[in-house]
């Protein structure tokens, strides 16, 4: 029987462990006797449509493949390309013609919500034309907002980075005996999982961050000002964590109060500026020193504080994805199933990608307390196992991280 080839791609925003998932896919594919070649899409499905591909074991050596586990960013490059809604669109025929020309039998697409939309459309089109190509999704997103999975690869490492950075900011803010407020703006469009991780920074009850605001609850400026004033009575240096996507009761983003906000190719508003707006608001209303810090892209891509648990689970999800497509599975996403009991453990499952794409998992409302300005202990029990373990990052002669680069 002729061997079929495996194709893997990455899409959406990178994470600290998206290349660990890639490593899992590539390693499993290269070790599988029934797989001929392992190819990578350069810049996702968009790049593949432009005939931009990479062969593992040829264009990248086996030694360098090992470095994927500790390299940030998306090694293959990413995209935000959206396949058409209509299955009759000519792009699908072109796509599957290219897949056939490369003798592709299996496709694993690593990404978040919008990437699962691509998996859904590819698997449905394959069924429509009677193609035997199997397509599965391997999850990733620091936002942790994919449904039907306990959590997603990338979240644990990003949560660890956020908690560490908030703790460092807290120590820095305590240098002066002057009343101050520091606002830390953290990623999170509609789901506040990553911002909630800021509470992991606390060393004791009443420690900073004293206030945490997620997009799951409407934000009201006058209430915010009163809560900051009350917090300043407890601590002269107050740390506030906010999600970039916080909004008022009418759904208007706080970052829109003073700025025009553009949209990406998927129609998502490009968020930034909520922290700066609130900084200016507090400076005008309160006689205290105020600054805002936007963590920006580093929170999603830093490998120097990578969670060992996150890395291992990401590799496992890639490995399981390959095993699944080889067994004939298609139109599914790999899920994480948390096992019951006091000791943390997961198993890998399969969920219908059509029940995942274009949906979002938000932080449970009963985990958001104190009039929307704090996080319940239930979140800590959920999140703490995900940040555990440290990873040794290979270094070069300058003792700087030795990442692998695509030529």
N, C-alpha and C positions, 0 to 999 in steps of 0.2 A: 504494500500500500504506500502511495506517495506521501511523504511527510508534508504537513502543512506548516506554515510559518506563523509566528506570533508577532503581533504589532501592539506597541504600548505608546500611550500619549499622556501628557500632563496638561491641565487646563485650569484657568482661574488664578487667584492669588497664591503665591508660594507659601510654604510653611517650613518650619525647621526640619520636618521629617518627610516631606513629600518625596525627597530623593531616597529615603529609606524604603518607602513603598515601591518606588521604582526599582531599587536594589532587589527587593523581594521578588518582583515580577521577573526581572532579568535573570537572576540567579536560578530561579525555578525553571524558567524557559530554557536556559542553556544546559541545565542538567537533565532535562526531559528528553528521552531518546526519540519520542514520537514528534518532537518539534524540530523543524529544519533550521530555520534562522530566526533570530530575534531582532526585529526592527523597531526603531523609535520614530515617532512623528516629531519633527522639529517644529515647535510652535503649534502643537496640537493639531486638531482636525483642519484648521485653516492652512497650516503649513503642509500637511499631507496632501491637500487638494492642489498645492503648488509643487508637488513632487519633491518635497524636502523631507528626506528620510535619513536615518542613521542606523548602522548595523553594529550591534553589540558583539564584542569579541573581535571586531575588525577595525571599526573607526574609533573604538575605545578599548584599551587593553583590559585583560582580566584583573591586573593589579589596580588600575584606575577605577574599575567597577567597584572595588572594595571601598574606595574613598567616598562613594556616593552616600554611604551611611552617615557621614559627618559633614557633608557639603550643603550649604544653604541654597535657597532659590530653587527654581525648577531647572534641572540640568538640561532637559530637552527643550526648554523654552516653553512659554505658555501662550495662550490666546484667550480672547473673549468673543469668539466667533459663535454665532447662533445659527444652527441649521434651520431651514425654512419649516414652517408649520405644515405646509402642504406636501404630502408624500409624492405628489406628481411633479414637483419641482425638478428640473433637470439636474440639479446638483447631486441628488441622490444616485442617479444613474451613473454620473461621472465618478462619484466616490466609490461605488461598488465595482465599477470597471477597473479602477486603480487597485482596489483590494484584490480583485481576481488576477490582475497582471502580476502581482507580487506573491501570488499563491497564499494569501492570508487566510488562515482558517480560524484564528482566534484574535480577539481584540480586547485589551484591558485599558480602560480610560480612567486616569486618576484625577479626581477633582471633587468639587462641591456640588451645590444645588444645580447650577446651570450646566455643569458637566454631566450630571445624571440625566438632564434633558437630552443631551447628545446621545448618551447610551440608549435611552428610550427610543429615540427616533431611528437610530441605526438598527436596533434589534427589531423594531416594528417593520422597517423597510425590508430587512432581510426576510422576515416572515412573509411579507407581501409578494416578494419576487421568488420565493422558494429557495433562497440562498441558505447554505448550511454554515455560514460564518457565525460564530458565537461571540457575543459582545457582553462584557460585564464591567461594572464600575467598582473601583476601589476608592473609598471615601477619603476626603481630606477637607479640612477647613478649621482655621483657628476660631471661627465664630461658633463652632459646636452646634450648629442649627439644623443639621440633617435629621429628619424624623426616622423612626424605626431602627435606631441604633442608640446604644447607651451613651456613646460619645464618639468623637471623630479623631483620627490621627491629626496631630498638629495643635490641638487644643491644649493638651497637657504641657507641652513645652512652652507655648505662648503664655499659659497661665503661670507657669513657673517664672518666666521672664517678667511678667507684670507684677507678681507678688514680690520678687526680688527688687525690682526697680522702685516700686512704691515704698518698700522698706528703706532703700537707700535715700530716696527723696525725703522720707520722714526724718532720718538722721540728719540730713543736710539742713532741713527746715528748723531743726532744734538748736542750731548753732547760736542764734541770736535771741536775746530776751526781749524781742519786739513782737507785738501781735502781727501775725501773718496768716494768709490763706494761700495754699498752693492747690491749684486745680489740675488734675491729671486726666487728660482726654485719651480714652482707650477705644480701640476698634469695637464695633458692634452696631450694625445697621438697625435691625429690628429685634435682635436677641442680645441680651446683656451678659451672657455667660462669661466672657473674657473680663469685662469690667467687674463682675462679681468676684473674680479671682483676686482682686485687690485686697479683699478682707483676709486673705491668707497671710498678708504681711504683718498682721497684728501679733504682738508678743504676749499681750495680756488683755483682759477686759477693759475697755475704755481707751485702748491704744488707737493710733491712726491707722488707716483712714477713718475719720469720725463720720463721714457722710459718703454714701454711695448711691448713684442714680442710674437706673437702667431704662431702656426704651419701652419696657413692658408696662410702665406706669407713667401717666401723663405728668409732665413737669410744669410747675407753676412758679414764676419768678419771685413773687412776694413770699410764698411759703419757703422757698430756697433761702432768701435773705434772712428770714426769721430763724431758720434752722442753723445757718452759719453763725448768726449772733449768739444763739444758745450754745453752740459748740465752742465758741471762743470763750465762753464763761468757764468751760471745763479745761481747755488747753489753749495757751496763747498761740500755738502753732497748729493750725488745722489743715489736714490733707483731705481733699475732696476728690473722689473718683467719679467720672461721668462717662457714659457711652457716647460716642460720636453721634449716635442716632436719637438722642433724647428729643422729645417733641412736646408741644403743649396739648391741651385737651381737644383742640381742633385738628390735630395732626400736623401742624406746622413745625418743621424742624427748628430747633433753637439756633442751629448754625445758619439758618435762612434769615434770621432776624436782622442781620446786618450785611448779608451777602447774597449774591445770585449764586445758585447752585446748578451746575451742569449735570448731564446724565451720560451714562456709558452706553455701549451698544445693546445691552439688555434692558435699557430703560431705567436702570438703577441710578438714583441721585448720588453724585460724588460728594461724600461728606467730609467736612473739615471746618473748623472755626467755632464750634460750640464753646470750647474752653476759653478762647480769646474773648468771645462775646460776654461770657459770665465774668471773666476777669475785669473787663471794663465796667460791667454793671456793679460789681462789688466795690471797685475803686471809687465809683461815683457815689455810692450809697453808704459805705462804711469807711471809717477813718483808720484803715489798716493797710498794711503792705499786701499786695496781691500779685501773684504771677500764675501763669498757666503753662503747662508742659504737654505737648502733643507727642505721644510715644511713636506714632506714625509707623513706618514699615518695619522698623527694627523688632517690634514686638512679635511679628509674625515669622521673621526669618532667622533670628539669632540662634545659632547652634551652640554657643558657648555655655548656655544654661539649658541645654537640651535635657529633657526627661528621659531616663533610660527606659522607663515603662513605655513612654510614647514611642520611642525608637523601635523597641522590640515589637510592639503591637502593629506599627506601620509596616515593618518587614513582614510580619505574619499575615497581614491583610493582603499584601501583594502576592505572597506565596499561595495563599488560599484562593485568590482570584484565578491564578493560573491553573491550579488543581480543578477548580470549578468549571472553567471553559473547556478543559480537556475532557471532562466528564459529560459534556454536552449542555451545560448550563448557559442560558442566555437571558438577557433582559433583566438581570438581577444586580443588586449592589451588595457588597460584603458588609455585614453588620457586626457590631460588637454586642455580645450578650453577657451582661454581668451575672456571675453565678451568685446564688444566695449564700449567706454566711458571713462570719466576721472577717475572714481572710479574703482579701481582694483577688479575684481571678475572673477572666473572661473566656468565652468561647466564640468562635466565628460562625456567623449564620448567613443566610441569603434572604434578601427581601426584594419584592417586585419593585423595580426602579420606577414604574409608573405611579406607584404610591408614594414616591419620595420626591421626585423632581417637582419644582415649582411649589414646594411646601416648606414651612419653616418651623423648627422646634424652638420655643421660647422658654425662658426660665419660669418655672411654676410660680404663680402669683403668691402661693402660701410660703414661698421661700423669700419673698420681698416684704420686709417689715418696717416698722417705725415710720408710717406715713410715706413709704416709698423711698426712704433714705438709708436703709440698712438691709443686711442679708442674714437669713436665719442659719442656725447651726446645721440644718439638714443639707445645705449646700456644701458646707465644709466636709461632711462625711462623704458626700458624693465626689468632691473634687480632689481631696487630699491624696488618695492613692494614685491619681493620674500624673502627679508631678514628681513622684518618687524616683530616686536613682540618678546618678550622675554618669556622664559619658566622657571617656578620655578622648580628646580631640587630637589627632596627629598634628604635629607641628614641624615647620621647616627649620633651617639653620638659624633663623632669627627668632625662633620660638613664637612665630605667628602661625595661625591655623593653615594647614596644608590642604587646601581645597582642590578638587579636580575641576578643571575648566574645559569647556568644549571648544576646540579649535575652530 
